[in-house]
Amino acid sequence: MSLAFGTRKGNSDKADAEPTGPAAPATQHLLRRKRRREAVRTLAFLSPWLIGFGVFFAYPLISTVYFSFTSYNGFGAPTFSGLKNWDYVFDQLPTFWQGLRNTLWLVVVMVTLRVAFGLGIGMLITKVKTGAGFFRTAFYLPYLAPPVAATVAFAFLFNPGTGPVNQLLGELGLPQPGWFASEDWSKPALTLLAMWGIGDLMVIFMASLLDVPREQYEAAELDGAGPFQRFRYVTLPNISPIIMFAVVTGVIQTMQYYTQAIVAGKVASGIAGGSGQPFEPGYPGGSTWTLPQMVYNLGFQRFNYGAACVVALVLFAISMAVTSILLRRRSGFMASDD
């Protein structure tokens, strides 16, 4: 009897899924209408994201690819030029490779130091018993400073001739670098500026550190684990997703590094502002020249939109490639699920 009951149930389910008989066409029509209503309802909920994706990502990306194969100055109609812009950027524009090296240097050094410094400051503040609020505020406030104002202040503080930093180094008998006026020290100076505004990563890491279960630390301490072992086997596995987030967002932001580099170059060269003053980005000696500056220079100063689109696509491709590699190798940052 159980077999017969199972057969009747199976037949009933099949009859519900595939109606037969005289009423089958009407039932199938109702099912199709129901599916259409569900599809329309789903699209209605997705429409804000779809519109935003199409307007702010898909259309600009497709337009950039199209303009990279055209000769276009922003005024007349674009004309197809094939690979002329690509050949110009890669073979006839030496500043492209210099900007690419500088950008990758900033990505590797600046992102690494910012993540390490932000994590270290977050760990120190979580250990403070009294005055944690003061230190948290003191380290977070620099992040709120406008980028232009912060860069101008740093450029004057690190002025090789009159800045207080070099005066202090001289009193201590230490070398006095040229900082923003030196080709060798301009990028390290920009890195120091980025580390000064570390408040955003500090807050994120503090939140993740405070969320680590205390029971795991206590168990590790009972097993005889020292501070390094507790950090390696307890802290890192718990905060590894936050580290991955900080690295990926840091790479994307640094690939768009523009404001601080160009403002520091202007201040160090003596052109702090004013109209009609000629300035070639990258001072000194192209050491602060980055690919985002090249996009602006080619597109809005030289009106070579095709070449600017090529550089923008290179930036996009590198950002996507680095992000994909980091996410595919996330096992090096994130704890195993086993």
Solvent accessible surface area in square Angstrom, and as a share of the most:
residue,aa,sasa,rsa
1,M,207,0.92
2,S,97,0.63
3,L,147,0.73
4,A,48,0.37
5,F,121,0.51
6,G,40,0.38
7,T,71,0.41
8,R,148,0.54
9,K,122,0.52
10,G,39,0.37
11,N,89,0.46
12,S,56,0.36
13,D,78,0.41
14,K,135,0.57
15,A,55,0.43
16,D,106,0.55
17,A,72,0.56
18,E,109,0.49
19,P,21,0.13
20,T,115,0.67
21,G,48,0.46
22,P,143,0.90
23,A,65,0.50
24,A,13,0.10
25,P,90,0.56
26,A,62,0.48
27,T,47,0.27
28,Q,79,0.35
29,H,84,0.37
30,L,108,0.54
31,L,56,0.28
32,R,116,0.42
33,R,108,0.39
34,K,105,0.45
35,R,147,0.54
36,R,129,0.47
37,R,128,0.47
38,E,73,0.33
39,A,52,0.41
40,V,99,0.57
41,R,126,0.46
42,T,73,0.42
43,L,101,0.50
44,A,62,0.48
45,F,162,0.68
46,L,82,0.41
47,S,38,0.24
48,P,95,0.60
49,W,151,0.53
50,L,74,0.37
51,I,112,0.57
52,G,24,0.23
53,F,86,0.36
54,G,27,0.26
55,V,81,0.46
56,F,165,0.69
57,F,89,0.37
58,A,27,0.21
59,Y,152,0.58
60,P,54,0.34
61,L,50,0.25
62,I,118,0.60
63,S,21,0.14
64,T,28,0.16
65,V,62,0.36
66,Y,116,0.44
67,F,53,0.22
68,S,0,0.00
69,F,62,0.26
70,T,1,0.01
71,S,61,0.39
72,Y,53,0.20
73,N,72,0.37
74,G,30,0.29
75,F,160,0.67
76,G,44,0.42
77,A,85,0.66
78,P,45,0.28
79,T,83,0.48
80,F,158,0.66
81,S,32,0.20
82,G,17,0.16
83,L,121,0.60
84,K,140,0.59
85,N,12,0.06
86,W,61,0.21
87,D,62,0.32
88,Y,59,0.22
89,V,0,0.00
90,F,66,0.27
91,D,109,0.56
92,Q,110,0.49
93,L,15,0.07
94,P,105,0.66
95,T,56,0.32
96,F,1,0.00
97,W,109,0.38
98,Q,52,0.23
99,G,0,0.00
100,L,25,0.13
101,R,151,0.55
102,N,11,0.06
103,T,1,0.00
104,L,69,0.34
105,W,81,0.28
106,L,2,0.01
107,V,13,0.08
108,V,98,0.56
109,V,43,0.24
110,M,5,0.02
111,V,10,0.06
112,T,83,0.48
113,L,73,0.36
114,R,35,0.13
115,V,16,0.09
116,A,60,0.46
117,F,73,0.30
118,G,0,0.00
119,L,19,0.09
120,G,30,0.29
121,I,17,0.09
122,G,0,0.00
123,M,51,0.23
124,L,120,0.60
125,I,7,0.03
126,T,39,0.23
127,K,129,0.55
128,V,51,0.29
129,K,190,0.81
130,T,113,0.66
131,G,41,0.39
132,A,26,0.20
133,G,34,0.32
134,F,141,0.59
135,F,86,0.36
136,R,101,0.37
137,T,73,0.43
138,A,44,0.34
139,F,69,0.29
140,Y,70,0.27
141,L,99,0.49
142,P,24,0.15
143,Y,100,0.38
144,L,105,0.52
145,A,36,0.28
146,P,84,0.53
147,P,69,0.44
148,V,76,0.43
149,A,55,0.43
150,A,11,0.09
151,T,0,0.00
152,V,47,0.27
153,A,50,0.38
154,F,19,0.08
155,A,7,0.05
156,F,119,0.49
157,L,78,0.39
158,F,22,0.09
159,N,50,0.26
160,P,57,0.36
161,G,60,0.58
162,T,104,0.61
163,G,1,0.01
164,P,71,0.44
165,V,40,0.23
166,N,5,0.02
167,Q,102,0.45
168,L,103,0.51
169,L,36,0.18
170,G,30,0.29
171,E,143,0.64
172,L,116,0.57
173,G,66,0.64
174,L,90,0.45
175,P,110,0.69
176,Q,98,0.43
177,P,16,0.10
178,G,20,0.19
179,W,19,0.07
180,F,7,0.03
181,A,42,0.33
182,S,27,0.17
183,E,102,0.46
184,D,118,0.61
185,W,106,0.37
186,S,0,0.00
187,K,30,0.13
188,P,39,0.25
189,A,1,0.01
190,L,0,0.00
191,T,4,0.02
192,L,70,0.35
193,L,10,0.05
194,A,16,0.12
195,M,36,0.16
196,W,104,0.36
197,G,13,0.13
198,I,2,0.01
199,G,0,0.00
200,D,29,0.15
201,L,13,0.07
202,M,0,0.00
203,V,62,0.36
204,I,58,0.30
205,F,0,0.00
206,M,13,0.06
207,A,64,0.50
208,S,15,0.10
209,L,16,0.08
210,L,126,0.62
211,D,116,0.60
212,V,5,0.03
213,P,53,0.33
214,R,145,0.53
215,E,121,0.54
216,Q,77,0.34
217,Y,34,0.13
218,E,102,0.46
219,A,53,0.41
220,A,17,0.13
221,E,108,0.48
222,L,159,0.79
223,D,125,0.65
224,G,65,0.62
225,A,24,0.19
226,G,22,0.21
227,P,104,0.65
228,F,143,0.60
229,Q,80,0.36
230,R,57,0.21
231,F,52,0.22
232,R,111,0.41
233,Y,147,0.56
234,V,10,0.06
235,T,3,0.02
236,L,50,0.25
237,P,42,0.26
238,N,55,0.28
239,I,1,0.00
240,S,2,0.01
241,P,58,0.37
242,I,52,0.26
243,I,18,0.09
244,M,11,0.05
245,F,104,0.43
246,A,1,0.01
247,V,21,0.12
248,V,18,0.11
249,T,37,0.21
250,G,14,0.13
251,V,6,0.03
252,I,66,0.34
253,Q,115,0.51
254,T,9,0.05
255,M,2,0.01
256,Q,119,0.53
257,Y,20,0.08
258,Y,63,0.24
259,T,45,0.26
260,Q,47,0.21
261,A,0,0.00
262,I,22,0.11
263,V,21,0.12
264,A,1,0.00
265,G,2,0.02
266,K,71,0.30
267,V,21,0.12
268,A,32,0.25
269,S,40,0.26
270,G,62,0.60
271,I,36,0.18
272,A,76,0.59
273,G,45,0.43
274,G,71,0.68
275,S,113,0.73
276,G,84,0.80
277,Q,89,0.39
278,P,120,0.75
279,F,37,0.15
280,E,110,0.49
281,P,12,0.08
282,G,3,0.02
283,Y,75,0.29
284,P,10,0.06
285,G,52,0.50
286,G,15,0.15
287,S,8,0.05
288,T,2,0.01
289,W,12,0.04
290,T,0,0.00
291,L,0,0.00
292,P,17,0.11
293,Q,2,0.01
294,M,1,0.01
295,V,35,0.20
296,Y,90,0.34
297,N,8,0.04
298,L,2,0.01
299,G,1,0.01
300,F,120,0.50
301,Q,91,0.40
302,R,119,0.43
303,F,93,0.39
304,N,47,0.24
305,Y,53,0.20
306,G,1,0.01
307,A,0,0.00
308,A,6,0.05
309,C,20,0.12
310,V,0,0.00
311,V,0,0.00
312,A,33,0.26
313,L,21,0.11
314,V,19,0.11
315,L,22,0.11
316,F,72,0.30
317,A,57,0.44
318,I,33,0.17
319,S,18,0.12
320,M,104,0.46
321,A,51,0.40
322,V,43,0.25
323,T,21,0.12
324,S,48,0.31
325,I,100,0.51
326,L,28,0.14
327,L,82,0.41
328,R,202,0.74
329,R,167,0.61
330,R,129,0.47
331,S,98,0.63
332,G,69,0.67
333,F,70,0.29
334,M,65,0.29
335,A,51,0.40
336,S,86,0.55
337,D,148,0.77
338,D,175,0.91
